[in-house]
Amino acid sequence: MEVIRTADGIGVATDAVRVAGRAVGYVPTMGFLHEGHLSLMRRAREERDVVVVSIFVNPLQFGPNEDFASYPRDLDRDLELVEKEGVDLTFVPEVDEVFPRGRPDVTVDPGPIADRLEGASRPGHLRGVCTVLARLFHLIGPSRVYLGEKDAQQLAVVRMMVRDLAFPIEVTGCSTAREPDGLAMSSRNTYLSEHERAAARCLYEALRAAVDAVLAGVTDANELLALMQERIDREALAVLDYVAIVDEESFENVETLTRPARALVAARVGKPRLIDNALLPVGENGAEEGR
């Protein structure tokens, strides 16, 4: 595995791959890797000739009261894990390699979808995500990018950005990796105390309640939202931020389920703010439940 720390270096390396007629699979991460990240790398390895991983904690996507300085980091451990997965190139830049002129004056507007849900709870977050990914996509070049579905709104925004701004990128969404009890894997789970960790399962249980209700024939979104909220409210250590049912493609709120839709939940459990979602089994052929 080759570790590259400069913007010029990663561009030269990935250009050489494509000149040789080989396809690039790219997994962008903020490090402190867990099984969810590793599953993306394995998917990329199955489908592409050369796998590139970036490890970069993006300052643009943290608000003034969020945890950029304390965000968990362990680069040595991350590099060991990446190497075990057979990754070919790992890009580990400092901030001034990604943003050489400091905080950029020109950023990527993620559009109206970013005014809701995560956008409302974390103003500027999705703009920061789009801006750093735009920069990284230019550095890596044409490739297939693998992103997890746990950040469903982020995935939807990135797909729209790639489509509307004609990036030479394919975006592949991959199913959420979960702990044995259903909790979505996240670097922020390390912040949870033992009691908070047990309480955090309520997010997954709220989503399961919605999935089971749809399987039983419920199509009224308000009924599903009530089920989800009731489960979160029963957990004393959880403070609900939002529950939502959105169209899988447009990400707009829906009132009645007639086509693929996604249930979303965000809640604070102790200090960490956790998010999760599940694709609801709606439509002629159904859907992969609980994804």
N, C-alpha and C positions, 0 to 999 in steps of 0.2 A: 504494500500500500504506500502511495506517495502522499505526504502531507504538504500542502501548498498554503502559503500565508499571504501571498500578494495577489492583487487583482490582475496584474499583467500575467502572473504565473498561471492562474487558473484558466485565463483566456487562451493562452498558448497551448496548454495541455488539452483542453477540450476541443480546440480547433484541430489539433493533430489527430484526435480520435476520429473526428468526422471526415477529415481528409483521407484517412485510412479506410473509409467506408463503414465505420462501426457506429452503432446507435448509442446515444447517451441516455441513461436514466438518472434523474436528479431528485435527491431527497433533502429539502431544506429543513434544518432544525435549529433550535436554540440551545441544544446541548442538554446535559443531565439526562442522558438517554435512558429510556425504558423499553419494555417489550413492544409497545406501540410503534416507536420509532424503528425498532429492529424489524418489525413485520413489514414496514414500508420498504426497507432495504432489501428484504428477501423477495418481495414482489418485483422490485426493480431488477434484481439479479435474474429472476425468472424470465423477464420480458425484454431486457436490453443487454447489449454487449458489454458496456462499461458503466459502472455505477459511481456516481459522484454524490458525496454528502457534504453539506456545509454545516458548520457549527458556529453560530453567531447570535449573540444576545442583542436584539435590535432595540436601541434606546428609543426609537421613534414610536413604538407601540405601547409604551408605558406612560400612564398619566402622572401628574405631579404627586399624587398620594399613593402610587402603586410601587411595586417591589423590585424596581430595576436593580438597585444596589445589592439587595439581598437575594435576588433570584438565584436559585441553586446552580452551582457550577462545579464541575469536576472533569477538567479536560483530559487528564491522564487516563481516568477510567473510561471516558467516552472514546478515546482513541483505541484503547484495548478492545472495546466492544465492537467498534466499527471494523477493526482489522479482522476480528473473528468472523464477521459477517462476509468477509471477502470483498469489501469495498475497494475500488481501484484508486480513487482520488478523494482526498478529504480536504476541503477548503476551510481554513481556520484563520480568518482575517481579524485584525484589529479594527476598531471603528474607523480610523482614518484611511484604511484601505477601501472600505465600503463607501464612506462619505468623506472624500479627501478635502473638501472645503468646509467641513463642519456640518452642522444641521442644515439640510438643503432648503433653499428658498422655494424651489419648485417641488411640489409633491403631487401624488396621484389622488384625485378625488374619487372615492369609491362609489359615488352615486347615491341615490335616495334610499337604497336598501340599507345603507350604513347609518341612517338616522334612527333606526329602530333597534330594539332588543339589545344586542351587544353594543351597538353604536350609541344608543341612548344611555346605557349604563357605564360605558367607557368611552366618552367623547374623544375622538382623534385616534382611537385604537386601530380601526380598520384602515384609516388613511395611512397610518404608520406601517401596517402590514403590507398594503399595496405598494407603498413607496419603496420599502426595502426589497420586496420581491421583484419589482420592476428592475431595480438595480442589479440584483442577483441574476435574474433571467438574462439580462444583457451580458453579464460577465460569463455565465456558463454557456450561453448560446442555445441554438435549437436543441430541444431535448423533450423527453417525456417526464413530467414532474409528478411525484407521488405525494399526496396530502391525505391526512386522516380525516374521516368523517366526524370525529368528535367535535371539531370546530366547524360545524355545518354552515353557519352563516359566512364565516371566513372563506370556506371552500367555494360557496356560491359567488361571493364577491370576486374571488380570484378568477373563477371561470368567466365571469362577465368581463373583467379587465382584459383577459387574454383574448376573448372574442372581439370586444369592441375596439381594442387598440392594436389588434392584429399581431400579437406576439407570436413568434415561431415556436410555440410551446403547445404540447398536448398536456392536459390536466387529467390525472387519474385519481379518483377518490377511493380510499380504502377503508374497509370496515373498522369501527372502533375496537381497539384492543381492550379487554376487560379483565379485572381480577376475578378469581373464582366465584366471589359473591356478587359479581355484576358491576362493581364500581369501575367507571371508566378510568383507564390509566392516565395519569397526568403527573408532570414534574411537581406540581403544587401539592400533590397528596403527601409529600414528605413533611409538610407543615402540620398535618393533622395529628392531634393527640390520639391516644388509644380510644377514648370515648368518642371523640369526633370522627375517627375513622369508622367506627360502628354506625354512627348516626348518618354518615355520608351516603350509606347505602339507600337512603330514602329517595335519592334522585332516580336511581335505577328502578326502584320499586314504583315510583310515580309513573315512569315511562311504561313499565310493564303493565300497570293498571290500564293505561290508555290503549296499549296494543291488545290486551285481552278483551277490552270492551269493544274494540273494532272487530275483532274476530267473532265476538258474540252478536255483531250486527249493528252496533252503535255508529251512526254517521254524523251526529250533531256535535260540532266542535265545542260548543259551550259545555255540553255534558262531559266531554273528555277533559276539558280544562278544569272543571270542578273536581273531577276525580283526582287529577294530578295535584291540584292545590291542596285538597283535603289530606293527601298522603304527606306532603311536605309539612303542612301545618301541624300534623300530629307529632312531628319530631321537634322536641324542645330546643335542641342545639342548632337547628337549621332556621335561617331567616331567608324567606323566599324573595328573590328578585323578580323573576317573571316565569310564567308558563305561556306557551304559545303553540298554536297549530298553524303551520304554513304550507303553502303549495310547494312541492318539491322542486319545481323548476323556477318559478318567479319569486319565491320566498315571501309572497304576500299572505296575509292572514286569510284563512278560509272559514266559512260558517258551516258548510255541509261538505262532507268528504265524498267526492265523486271521482277523484283521480289521486295518484300518489301524493301523499302529504307527509310531513315530518312533525313530530312532537318535540318541543324544546323545553328545557328547564334550566334555570340558573338560580343558585342559592349560595348564601354564605354559611359555612359550617365552621364555627370558631373564626379564626382569622382568614383562612383561605376562601376564595370565591370559586365555586365549582360550576361547570356547565356539563350538560349531557343532552343527548337527543336520541330519537329512535324513528326509523322509517315505519310508517303505519301501513298495514297490509290492505291497501285499497287498490281497486282497479280490476280489470278483467282477469289478469293473470296473478293477482295478488302481489306481494312484495316480501322481501326477506325480512321477517319480523325481528324487531329488537335490535336492528343493526346500528 
